[in-house]
Amino acid sequence: MAGAKTAVEWLTSVAPDPEACRWEWERNPAGVALLPAGRAWDVLILPGELGGRTLDVLTRILDQPGPVLVDFGENRMGFLVPAGTAAHWIGTGVRTAGAGTWIVVPYPGRSTGRVRWLVPPDGSGTLTDPALLELAMHEAAAGLATGTID
């Protein structure tokens, strides 16, 4: 559980009061916390099918992509990217969460009913490079358009 501990510390470091956030999060029966985006990371939120295919492409080209969230039903996937990305992102059908926004984040290593980690944070601060994410999205979208599942 040491990896989860460092992931928790990394995630809560963006909270206004990291220690209080961590304490409440560890005791929250829902296993989720509301954390501000735009400090250590932004989130690019893709529709589920495109997000799933994009993650497939990323895992073929990277040993370890950055953290990825998915909602219940896998309707949306959130890729954690460097802070500031959301302010400059232009992409049809992609939502962004950056400075001034908050996201629901599950406790690493615990399953929740509403949101979960597909790729959990490891505590090191690894994020997905937005340029690689964009290329992976293009490849995934092309596969969806042509019906190929490569």
C-alpha positions as a printed Julia matrix, in Angstrom:
150×3 Matrix{Float64}:
   0.0    0.0     0.0
   3.07   2.27    0.04
   2.43   3.23   -3.62
  -1.13   4.25   -2.77
   0.17   6.38    0.1
   2.47   8.38   -2.17
  -0.32   8.7    -4.75
  -2.62  10.04   -2.02
   0.01  12.53   -0.91
   0.58  13.63   -4.52
  -3.14  14.06   -5.2
  -3.95  15.87   -1.96
  -0.99  18.23   -2.39
  -3.27  20.38   -4.58
  -5.95  20.75   -1.89
  -6.21  24.02    0.06
  -5.44  22.01    3.24
  -3.72  18.77    2.15
  -3.69  17.14    5.6
  -7.37  17.85    6.28
  -8.29  16.64    2.78
  -6.33  13.43    3.25
  -7.83  12.8     6.69
 -11.4   13.28    5.41
 -10.73  11.32    2.22
  -9.42   8.3     4.11
 -12.57   8.27    6.24
 -15.08   9.09    3.5
 -17.32   6.03    2.95
 -17.83   7.05   -0.7
 -14.04   6.98   -1.2
 -13.95  10.2    -3.21
 -12.6   13.71   -2.76
 -13.24  16.94   -4.61
  -9.86  18.28   -5.73
  -8.93  21.42   -7.67
  -7.6   20.99  -11.19
  -5.11  23.45  -12.62
  -2.49  23.26   -9.87
  -0.45  20.1   -10.46
  -2.55  18.75  -13.33
  -5.44  19.45  -15.66
  -7.88  16.86  -16.95
  -8.93  16.27  -20.55
 -12.25  14.43  -20.59
 -13.01  12.3   -23.65
 -16.18  10.44  -24.6
 -15.92   6.83  -23.42
 -15.4    4.97  -26.69
 -12.84   7.46  -27.98
 -11.18   7.56  -24.55
 -10.91   3.77  -24.39
  -9.39   3.54  -27.83
  -7.06   6.45  -27.05
  -5.85   4.69  -23.91
  -5.25   1.53  -25.97
  -3.06   3.52  -28.38
  -1.19   5.23  -25.52
  -0.42   1.94  -23.78
   1.1    0.61  -27.0
   3.53   3.55  -27.25
   4.23   4.33  -23.58
   5.39   2.12  -20.73
   3.24   4.12  -18.31
   0.74   6.79  -19.37
  -0.33   9.32  -16.78
  -3.32   8.69  -14.53
  -6.67   8.05  -16.2
 -10.1    8.28  -14.55
 -13.3    6.69  -15.81
 -16.87   7.27  -14.69
 -19.46   4.62  -13.91
 -20.59   3.1   -17.19
 -17.37   4.24  -18.89
 -19.17   7.13  -20.61
 -16.25   9.51  -20.01
 -12.52   9.15  -19.42
 -10.31  11.8   -17.87
  -6.62  11.93  -18.74
  -4.42  13.85  -16.29
  -2.14  16.2   -18.22
   0.19  19.05  -17.2
  -1.4   22.09  -15.57
  -2.18  24.79  -18.13
  -3.14  22.34  -20.89
  -6.88  22.94  -20.5
  -6.53  26.69  -21.16
  -5.01  26.03  -24.58
  -6.8   22.86  -25.65
  -8.9   23.06  -28.79
 -10.68  19.84  -29.63
 -14.19  18.93  -30.63
 -16.0   16.8   -28.08
 -13.24  17.06  -25.46
 -14.1   18.71  -22.16
 -11.42  20.27  -20.03
 -10.91  20.82  -16.31
  -8.22  23.33  -15.49
  -7.65  26.31  -13.22
 -10.82  27.26  -11.36
 -12.47  23.83  -11.69
 -12.77  20.9    -9.3
 -13.05  17.2   -10.06
 -14.23  14.13   -8.16
 -11.25  11.87   -7.52
 -11.43   8.34   -6.1
  -9.03   7.2    -3.4
  -6.21   5.24   -5.1
  -6.53   1.51   -4.54
 -10.19   1.66   -3.49
 -13.11   1.03   -5.79
 -16.05   3.4    -5.7
 -19.4    3.19   -7.42
 -19.17   6.37   -9.45
 -15.61   6.89  -10.61
 -12.47   4.76  -10.64
  -8.88   4.78  -11.83
  -8.1    2.93  -15.05
  -4.49   4.01  -14.66
  -3.91   4.98  -11.03
  -1.4    7.66  -10.1
   1.85   6.29   -8.74
   2.76   9.35   -6.7
   5.67  10.32   -8.95
   3.76  13.07  -10.75
   3.77  11.27  -14.11
   1.25  12.9   -16.45
   0.27  12.2   -20.05
   2.03  14.42  -22.57
  -0.73  16.42  -24.35
   0.98  16.12  -27.75
   1.12  12.32  -27.43
  -2.45  12.28  -26.2
  -3.55  14.27  -29.23
  -1.75  11.92  -31.62
  -3.26   8.9   -29.85
  -6.72  10.53  -30.11
  -6.27  11.03  -33.86
  -5.27   7.4   -34.33
  -8.18   6.24  -32.15
 -10.67   8.48  -34.01
  -9.4    7.21  -37.36
  -9.91   3.64  -36.15
 -13.44   4.45  -35.04
 -14.22   6.14  -38.37
 -12.96   3.22  -40.44
 -14.2    0.51  -38.1
 -10.73  -0.89  -37.44
  -9.7   -1.92  -33.95
  -5.94  -1.93  -34.29
